[in-house]
Each structure stands twice: as structure tokens, then as C-alpha cells.
Amino acid sequence: MKTLFISHPHHMNKNQFPPTVMALGYFDGVHLGHQQVIKTAKQMADEKGYKSAVMTFDPHPSVVLGRKEKHVHFITPLKEKERLIAELGIDYLYVVEFTPQFAELLPQEFVDQYIIDFHVKHVVAGFDFTYGRLGKGTMETLPFHSRGQFSQTVVPKMSFREEKISSTYIRQLLKNGDVDQLPSLLGRFYEIKGIVVDGEKRGRTIGFPTANIEPIDDYLLPALGVYVVTIKIDGHTYEGVCNVGYKPTFHKTQADRPNIEVHIFDFAKEIYGETITLEWHKRLRSEKKFAKIDELIAQIQRDKEAARNYFRNLDEKTCILVQKDVF
């Protein structure tokens, strides 16, 4: 897949692009609904003999439009989004710079400059996709704005347990710690990539050595607590438990951001500086302050046994992702 970063305003025309079928959207999470949009574009491109393309935007529109804090965390930061889209077999990824000036484009201007000028022959987007200033352009107005230069396909809503599969829903589940529900929305377990950094080394003194993880990008962390996780290191996968929190048993004051500490089962290698992937399976409990270290040790042992039981009882079918509730 070839990735093109497009600044606004751009100075290109359709002669610089191959004819494409293009999927449009922000695609944070690249969840099952997004995948349906992208796969539809890929299939139609193959059928029509065109190249397939995806257009996304960076930074997040809510940052530019002032609806959120300036620092936004993502289900899939841009690099991760790029990787997942490439895995779907797309030929071109267009990453358009989202600026205040871009946000002021009228719907017709957006279509002229970013669809027609990009030599797009067919557009695929979700039913709720909007474009142009204040989101005034919709999939219902797109045929009018197309000037007869391209056709379109609208992908209908995809739901899970009567809730629309959306980035907003996934963010709420993460904030609640409900990571066990995410495979039914993402098509995979939620993942975070990070680097193993030096820590306080307190875990090894109580019999549970941990790896301290520094996320390599602006990932949205799940709620504070203890989780069942798998850890991917250098092509190998290990089981473990992970604490996301402030370690209140040892610290009287709260740090600026939570720590991510992983106890990897049956593992004794030094991995400082290694990049690892954490795969989040299930939340076991909330973070808790213990009066005595012995109480903490006993609880960690219970957490470890609960995680081992989880993996022992894990049916292989759930690893592939059960989608029976998705329609």
C-alpha cells in the first residue's frame, strides 16, 4: 500500500492519480463497520478494474474544531490505522491534513477538491458520513455534489447487541474497562504497542517481576484496574496480568498518568528497550490500596490464578472472534 500525506490546500489534479474506488472516513479503531466500508471499496475496485483507496484525516477533527482537549488519545493511532488498512489489501491511503481552513470547505468544494480532483470513480462510505463545513454534506447530498463524475455506495449501520458499532461506543467500553466485549466490535482483541522501560523494580522483591510499558503512541488506555493480557515479544506470545494504575499501596500522591505494569508468566528474560504488543482480554478487578504488602502478594497470586484459569478455559473459537451478535 502506498501512503500519501496531503496538505491543504493541495495543488494536484486527477492526472496525478489513478482512477480509484475510494472509502471515506476517519476510521479510528478500524472496527467491523469500518472494515465493511473498506472491504466494499476493495471488492468494487477489483470488479471494476480500478485501484482501491482509503481517505482519512489527521489530526482528529475534534481537536481542530475545539470540541475536545488538544491532546486526543486514539483506539488506533495513525501508524496502527495505516497497518490495519494495509492488511485489508488497499492500494492507496490518502491522509489529508485537517486544518481550520480545510474545515471551512463547503460541501461542493470538498467534493471538487478531494474526490473529483483525486480521480475517484466511485465512493464508498458509511450511512452517517458527513463532509464539508459543519458536516452539511451527507450521503444523501453526495449524488448532487458529484457533478455526475462518480457514483457511490452507502454502507448501512452495523450493530452489536442493538448498539451501533462505532468508535464512540468502543471508547466508552474502554473507559469502562469492558475489554472482553471489544473483539465483537473490532474483529480482534484491543492492542497497545509500547516499549519496556526501567521501573521501580519493586515487583521482583515480592516475587512478581513486572515489565513497565511506555506506549509508543497516543493509545486510549482502558480503565484503571487489573487485566488478563497476552504479550507479544519478538514473534512470541506469552500470557500474563497487567495493572493499569497509580500503585496506591506504594505511592501516597498520584502521578500525572497511570503506569502500565505487566507480569509475564513463566518468563525471565531481560527485555528493557524492547517493543512489545499488549493484547487486552478481560478485566479482573479495580485497582486497590492494600494496608499490608502480604495482602497485595496474596491478591496478585489470586489474579494470576484467575488469569491462568481464563486461558485454560478459553475456547479457540473465541480467539477467532464470535460475531453471532453482529448483523
KELO-846278 format. One line per 10 residues: number of its first residue (from 0); for each residue x, y, z of N, C-alpha, C. Coordinates in steps of 0.2 Angstrom, whole numbers, m for minus. Atoms other than C-alpha are relative to their C-alpha. Layout:
NUM> X/Y/Z/X/Y/Z/X/Y/Z  ...
//
This chain:
0> 4/m6/0/0/0/0/4/6/0  m3/m6/0/6/17/m4/m4/6/4  3/m5/m4/3/31/8/2/7/m2  m1/m7/2/1/49/3/m2/5/5  2/m6/m5/1/64/15/m2/6/m4  3/m6/4/m10/78/8/m1/6/4  1/m6/m4/m8/95/14/m6/4/m3  6/m4/3/m22/108/12/3/7/0  3/2/6/m23/117/1/5/m4/m4  m5/4/4/m16/104/m11/0/3/m8
10> m1/m3/7/m10/108/m29/0/m6/m5  0/6/5/m14/91/m38/m6/0/m4  6/1/4/m26/86/m51/m1/m7/m2  2/7/1/m34/70/m57/5/m4/m5  m5/3/4/m20/67/m70/6/m3/4  m6/3/m4/m8/63/m55/m3/m6/4  3/5/m4/m20/50/m48/m2/m6/m5  3/5/4/m25/33/m55/m8/0/2  7/1/m2/m44/30/m56/m1/m5/6  1/4/m6/m50/23/m39/m7/m1/2
20> 6/0/m4/m64/17/m29/2/1/7  m2/m3/m6/m62/26/m13/m5/0/6  4/0/m6/m68/23/5/2/6/4  0/m7/m4/m71/39/15/m1/m1/7  2/0/m7/m70/41/34/6/1/4  m6/m1/m4/m59/44/49/3/m6/2  m2/7/m1/m58/26/54/4/m1/6  m4/2/m7/m52/27/72/m3/m7/2  2/7/m3/m52/9/78/0/m5/m6  1/5/6/m54/1/60/m4/m6/3
30> 4/5/m3/m68/m8/68/m4/m4/m5  3/4/5/m80/m20/59/m4/4/m4  4/m5/5/m91/m6/52/5/3/m5  m5/m2/5/m76/2/45/3/m5/m5  m3/5/4/m69/m14/39/m5/m2/m6  5/2/5/m86/m17/29/1/6/m5  0/m5/5/m84/0/21/6/m1/m4  m6/1/4/m66/m3/16/0/m6/m4  1/6/4/m69/m21/10/m4/1/m6  4/m1/5/m83/m15/0/3/4/m6
40> m4/m4/5/m72/m2/m9/5/m5/m3  m5/4/3/m59/m15/m12/m3/m5/m5  3/5/4/m71/m28/m19/m3/4/m6  3/m3/6/m79/m15/m31/6/3/m4  m6/m2/4/m62/m9/m36/3/m6/m4  m2/6/4/m57/m26/m41/m5/m2/m6  5/2/5/m73/m29/m50/0/5/m6  0/m5/5/m72/m13/m60/7/1/m3  m7/m1/2/m53/m14/m63/3/6/2  m4/m6/m3/m48/1/m53/4/m1/6
50> m4/0/m6/m36/4/m39/m5/1/6  4/m1/m6/m43/4/m21/4/5/4  m3/m5/m4/m40/19/m10/m5/1/6  4/m2/m7/m45/25/8/3/7/1  m2/m7/m2/m45/43/13/m2/1/7  1/m2/m7/m43/48/31/3/7/1  m2/m7/m1/m39/64/40/4/0/7  m4/m1/m6/m26/70/53/2/7/0  2/3/m7/m26/77/66/m8/m1/0  7/1/m1/m43/72/73/m4/7/m1
60> 4/m7/1/m56/85/68/m2/3/6  2/m3/m7/m62/87/86/5/5/3  m6/m4/m3/m45/94/90/0/7/m3  m1/m6/4/m45/107/76/m7/4/1  6/m4/m1/m63/112/79/m2/2/7  1/m2/m7/m61/114/98/m5/m3/4  5/4/m4/m73/101/104/3/m4/5  m4/4/m5/m60/92/114/6/3/2  m7/m2/m2/m44/94/123/5/m1/m6  m5/0/5/m29/97/112/3/m7/m1
70> m3/7/0/m22/80/116/m5/m5/0  5/5/0/m33/66/110/4/m7/0  m3/6/0/m29/48/113/m5/m5/m5  3/4/6/m34/35/99/m1/m7/2  1/8/0/m41/17/98/6/m2/m5  m5/2/5/m29/16/83/4/6/m2  m4/m6/3/m16/30/81/2/m1/m7  m1/0/8/m11/34/63/4/m6/m2  m5/6/3/3/21/61/m4/m6/1  3/7/m1/m8/7/68/m6/0/m5
80> 6/0/5/m23/13/57/3/m2/m7  m3/1/7/m11/13/42/1/m8/m1  m1/7/0/m6/m5/46/m6/m4/m1  6/4/1/m23/m12/48/m4/1/m7  3/m1/7/m29/m4/32/4/m3/m5  m5/4/4/m14/m11/23/m2/m7/0  2/7/m1/m19/m28/29/m7/m2/m4  6/1/4/m36/m26/20/1/0/m7  m2/0/7/m27/m25/3/m1/6/m4  1/m6/4/m29/m7/m1/6/2/m3
90> m6/m3/4/m18/1/m14/2/6/2  m2/m7/m1/m18/19/m9/m3/2/7  2/m4/m6/m20/28/8/1/7/m1  m1/m8/0/m23/47/7/m1/2/7  1/m3/m7/m20/55/24/0/8/m1  1/m7/2/m27/73/22/1/4/6  m2/m5/m6/m21/87/34/m7/3/1  6/m4/m3/m36/93/44/1/6/3  m2/m6/m3/m34/111/47/m6/4/0  6/m4/0/m46/125/51/m2/3/m7
100> 2/m2/7/m46/131/33/m3/m6/m4  3/6/3/m50/113/27/m7/m1/3  6/0/m3/m64/113/40/m5/5/m3  4/m5/3/m71/128/31/m3/m1/m7  2/2/7/m73/120/14/m8/m1/0  7/2/1/m91/120/8/0/m7/m3  1/6/2/m98/103/4/2/m1/m8  m2/0/7/m96/106/m15/8/1/m1  m7/m1/1/m78/112/m13/4/m6/2  m4/7/m2/m73/96/m3/m1/m5/m6
110> 0/5/6/m80/85/m17/4/2/m6  m4/m2/6/m72/95/m31/7/m1/1  m7/0/m2/m55/96/m22/3/m7/2  m3/6/m4/m54/79/m13/m3/m6/m3  3/6/3/m65/67/m23/1/1/m8  m1/0/7/m66/73/m41/7/1/m3  m7/m1/2/m48/80/m42/4/m6/2  m4/6/m1/m42/64/m35/m2/m6/m5  2/5/5/m49/54/m50/m4/m6/3  4/5/m3/m61/45/m39/m6/m2/m5
120> 6/2/5/m74/35/m50/m6/m3/4  6/2/m4/m84/28/m35/2/1/7  m1/m1/m7/m86/32/m17/m4/m5/4  4/5/m4/m90/20/m3/1/4/7  0/m3/m7/m94/27/15/m6/m2/4  6/2/m5/m105/23/30/m6/5/m1  7/m4/0/m123/29/31/0/7/3  0/m6/m4/m118/43/43/6/4/m1  m6/m4/2/m103/50/34/m2/7/m2  1/m7/2/m103/69/33/6/3/m3
130> m6/m3/3/m92/81/24/m2/8/m1  1/m7/1/m89/100/21/m2/4/7  1/m4/m6/m92/114/33/m6/m2/4  5/2/m5/m102/110/49/m3/m7/m2  3/7/2/m105/92/41/m6/1/m4  6/m1/4/m118/99/30/m1/m5/m6  1/5/6/m114/87/16/m1/m7/3  1/7/m3/m121/69/19/0/m5/m6  1/5/5/m123/53/9/m6/1/m5  6/m2/4/m140/60/3/2/5/m5
140> m2/m6/4/m132/76/m4/6/m2/m5  m6/2/4/m117/67/m12/m1/m1/m7  1/1/7/m125/62/m28/m1/7/m4  0/m7/3/m129/81/m31/7/3/m1  m6/m3/0/m112/86/m27/5/m3/m5  m4/4/4/m104/73/m38/1/3/m7  0/m3/7/m107/83/m54/0/m6/m5  0/6/5/m110/66/m62/7/m3/m1  m7/3/2/m91/62/m61/1/m7/4  m1/6/m3/m93/47/m49/m7/m2/3
150> 6/3/m4/m106/35/m41/2/m1/7  m2/1/m7/m107/30/m23/m4/m6/2  4/5/m3/m112/16/m12/0/2/8  1/m1/m7/m119/18/6/0/m6/4  0/6/m4/m114/5/19/m5/1/6  4/m1/m5/m128/3/31/3/m1/7  m2/0/m7/m127/3/50/2/m7/2  m1/6/m2/m119/m12/58/0/0/8  1/m1/m7/m124/m16/76/2/m6/4  m2/6/m5/m119/m27/91/m4/1/6
160> 4/0/m6/m132/m31/104/m4/7/0  4/m6/1/m143/m17/97/3/7/0  m4/m6/0/m129/m4/98/4/1/m6  m4/m1/6/m122/4/83/8/m1/2  m7/0/m1/m104/m1/81/4/6/m2  m3/m7/1/m94/15/82/6/1/4  m6/m1/m4/m78/22/88/m2/3/7  2/m3/m7/m88/32/102/m2/m6/4  2/6/m4/m96/15/108/7/m3/3  m6/4/m2/m78/7/108/3/4/6
170> m3/m4/m5/m71/22/118/m3/m1/7  4/1/m6/m85/20/131/2/m6/3  m2/6/m3/m81/2/133/7/0/3  m7/0/m2/m63/5/135/0/4/7  1/m4/m6/m67/19/148/m3/m4/6  3/4/m5/m77/6/157/4/m6/2  m4/5/m1/m64/m7/156/m3/m7/m3  3/6/3/m75/m19/146/4/m2/m6  m4/2/6/m61/m25/135/m2/m7/m3  2/7/2/m69/m43/134/m5/1/m6
180> 6/m1/5/m83/m35/123/3/2/m7  m3/m3/6/m71/m27/110/1/m4/m6  m1/4/6/m67/m42/99/m6/0/m4  6/0/4/m85/m42/94/m1/6/m4  0/m6/4/m83/m24/88/6/1/m5  m7/m2/4/m65/m23/82/1/m6/m5  m2/6/4/m64/m41/74/7/m2/3  m7/2/m3/m48/m43/86/0/2/7  m1/m3/m6/m43/m40/103/3/7/0  m3/m7/0/m38/m22/108/7/m1/1
190> m7/1/m1/m20/m20/107/3/7/1  m4/m6/m1/m7/m7/113/7/m2/m1  m7/1/1/11/m6/107/4/5/5  m4/m4/m4/24/0/119/7/m2/1  m7/2/m1/42/0/124/1/m2/8  m2/2/m7/49/m9/140/5/5/3  m4/m5/m3/56/5/151/2/m2/7  m2/1/m7/65/5/168/m5/2/5  5/m2/m5/54/5/183/3/0/7  m2/0/m7/55/4/202/3/m7/2
200> m3/7/m2/59/m15/202/m3/m2/6  3/2/m7/48/m17/217/m4/m7/m1  4/7/1/38/m32/209/5/m6/1  m5/6/m1/54/m43/209/1/m1/7  m1/1/m7/56/m40/228/m6/m4/3  5/4/m3/39/m48/231/m2/m6/m4  1/6/4/40/m62/219/m4/0/m6  4/m1/6/31/m55/204/3/6/m4  m3/m5/5/43/m46/192/m4/3/m5  4/m3/5/35/m34/181/4/4/m6
210> m3/m4/5/39/m25/164/m4/6/0  3/m6/0/35/m7/164/m1/2/m7  1/m1/7/27/m2/147/m1/8/m1  1/m7/3/28/16/139/m3/m1/m7  3/0/7/15/17/125/4/4/m5  m4/m4/5/24/22/109/m4/5/m4  4/m5/3/9/32/103/m6/2/4  6/m3/m4/m7/41/109/m6/m5/0  6/5/m1/m17/25/113/m4/2/6  5/m1/m5/m33/26/123/1/m6/5
220> m1/5/m5/m29/16/139/m7/m2/3  6/2/m4/m43/5/147/0/3/7  1/m3/m7/m50/10/164/5/m3/5  m4/2/m5/m39/8/179/m2/m7/2  2/7/m2/m38/m10/185/5/m5/m2  m4/6/2/m30/m27/183/m3/m4/m5  3/3/6/m32/m36/167/4/m7/m2  m3/6/3/m29/m53/159/3/2/m7  m3/m2/6/m17/m50/144/4/m5/m3  m6/4/3/m6/m58/131/5/5/m2
230> m6/m4/2/11/m51/127/4/m2/m6  m4/2/6/19/m52/110/7/3/0  m7/m2/m1/38/m51/111/4/m3/m6  m4/3/5/49/m54/96/m3/m6/m3  3/5/4/37/m65/87/m3/m6/5  3/5/m5/32/m75/103/m5/3/4  6/m2/m4/16/m74/113/0/m3/7  0/2/m7/15/m75/132/m6/2/3  6/m1/m4/1/m75/145/3/4/6  m2/m3/m6/1/m63/159/m6/4/3
240> 5/m5/m3/m8/m50/170/3/7/0  m2/m7/1/m7/m31/168/m4/4/5  3/m5/m5/m10/m17/181/0/7/m4  1/m7/3/m16/0/174/m2/4/6  2/m4/m5/m15/12/188/6/4/3  m5/m5/m3/m5/23/201/3/m3/6  m4/4/m5/1/9/213/m1/4/7  1/m4/m6/m8/17/228/3/m3/7  m3/3/m6/m1/4/240/7/3/2  m7/m3/m1/17/12/237/0/7/m1
250> m1/m8/2/13/30/232/m6/3/4  5/m4/m3/4/42/243/m3/6/m5  3/m5/5/2/55/229/m1/m3/m7  2/3/6/m5/51/212/4/4/m6  m4/m2/6/6/53/196/m4/3/m5  3/m3/5/2/63/181/m4/m5/m5  3/5/5/m3/47/171/1/m7/3  m1/7/m3/m6/29/176/6/m4/m3  m6/5/2/8/16/175/m4/m6/m3  2/7/3/6/0/164/6/m5/2
260> m5/5/m3/15/m14/173/m3/m7/m2  2/7/2/14/m32/166/4/m5/3  m4/6/m3/19/m48/175/m1/m6/m5  0/5/6/23/m61/161/1/m7/4  m1/7/m3/20/m79/166/6/m4/m3  m5/5/3/35/m91/165/5/4/m4  m4/m4/4/46/m78/159/6/4/4  m6/m3/m4/64/m72/165/5/4/m4  m5/m4/4/72/m63/151/0/7/1  0/m7/0/78/m45/151/m2/3/m6
270> 3/m3/6/68/m35/139/0/7/0  0/m7/0/72/m17/143/2/2/m7  m1/m3/6/71/m7/127/m4/m3/m6  3/4/5/61/m20/118/m7/3/m2  6/m2/1/45/m15/109/m5/m6/0  5/5/m1/30/m26/114/m7/2/m2  7/m1/1/12/m28/110/m4/m3/5  4/3/m5/m1/m30/124/m7/m1/m3  6/1/3/m17/m38/119/m5/m1/6  4/0/m6/m31/m35/132/m6/m5/m1
280> 5/6/0/m43/m50/136/m6/2/4  6/0/m5/m53/m47/152/3/4/6  m2/m4/m7/m53/m35/167/m2/m4/6  2/4/m6/m52/m44/183/m2/4/6  2/m4/m6/m54/m30/196/2/7/m1  m2/m7/0/m52/m12/200/7/0/4  m6/m1/m4/m35/m6/207/m2/2/7  2/m1/m7/m35/m6/226/7/1/4  m5/m1/m5/m24/0/240/0/m5/6  0/5/m5/m18/m13/252/4/3/6
290> m3/m2/m7/m14/m10/271/7/m3/1  m6/3/m1/0/m23/270/2/m3/m6  m3/3/6/12/m30/257/m3/m7/m1  3/7/0/6/m48/262/m6/0/m4  6/0/3/m11/m43/257/0/1/m8  m1/m1/7/m5/m37/240/2/m6/m3  m3/7/3/5/m53/237/m5/m5/m1  5/5/0/m10/m64/241/m5/2/m6  5/m2/5/m21/m53/229/3/m2/m7  m3/1/6/m8/m54/215/0/m8/m2
300> 0/7/1/m7/m73/217/m7/m2/m2  6/2/2/m26/m74/215/m2/3/m7  1/m2/7/m26/m63/200/4/m4/m5  m3/4/5/m13/m74/192/m3/m6/m1  4/6/1/m23/m89/195/m6/1/m4  6/m2/4/m39/m81/188/2/0/m7  m2/0/7/m29/m77/173/2/m7/m3  m2/6/2/m22/m94/171/m6/m4/m2  7/3/1/m40/m101/173/m3/2/m7  3/m3/6/m46/m89/159/3/m3/m6
310> m3/2/6/m33/m95/147/m1/m8/m1  1/8/0/m36/m114/152/m7/m1/m3  7/1/2/m55/m112/148/m1/4/m6  2/m3/6/m53/m101/133/m1/m4/m6  1/4/5/m61/m109/119/3/3/m7  m4/m3/6/m51/m107/102/m5/4/m4  5/m4/4/m67/m101/94/0/7/1  0/m7/m2/m67/m85/104/6/4/m2  m6/m4/3/m49/m81/98/m1/2/m7  2/m1/7/m56/m81/80/m5/6/0
320> 6/m5/m1/m70/m69/86/m6/m2/m2  7/2/1/m88/m74/88/m4/6/m2  4/m6/2/m99/m62/78/m7/m2/m1  7/2/0/m115/m71/81/m5/6/2  4/m5/m2/m122/m55/89/0/6/m5  m1/m5/5/m117/m44/74/m4/m1/m6  4/0/6/m129/m40/60/1/6/m4
//
